Amino acid sequence: MTASDHADNADIEALTKFLSESDAAAVAPYALVRRGRIKCFFDSPTTAAESGSRAYGDRAFSVIDVRARKVVRRR
């Protein structure tokens, strides 16, 4: 596995843990996750990626499809 794959897996695990420990469902279908922490939920993966790019100059974030638990946009 590459370092990027490990980061993706850590972000997906963080999202899964967050949703399992929360009484609420995700508020939107896409999550912006940075270094294992959920930052925000979005309706569009493009909007999430744009927001992540503006907020994090190093582009160290993932956009995850909440239902599929798959990374749709990577750093």
Long-range contacts (C-beta under 8 A, 24 or more apart in sequence): 4-74, 4-75, 7-35, 7-60, 7-62, 7-75, 8-62, 8-71, 8-74, 10-35, 10-36, 11-35, 11-36, 11-62, 11-64, 11-71, 12-62, 12-64, 12-69, 12-70, 12-71, 14-38, 15-64, 15-66, 15-69, 16-69, 19-66, 26-66, 28-66, 29-65, 29-66, 29-67, 30-63, 30-64, 30-65, 30-66, 30-72, 31-63, 31-64, 31-66, 32-61, 32-62, 32-63, 33-61, 33-62, 33-63, 33-64, 34-60, 34-61, 34-62, 35-60, 35-61, 41-66, 45-72, 45-73, 48-73, 49-73
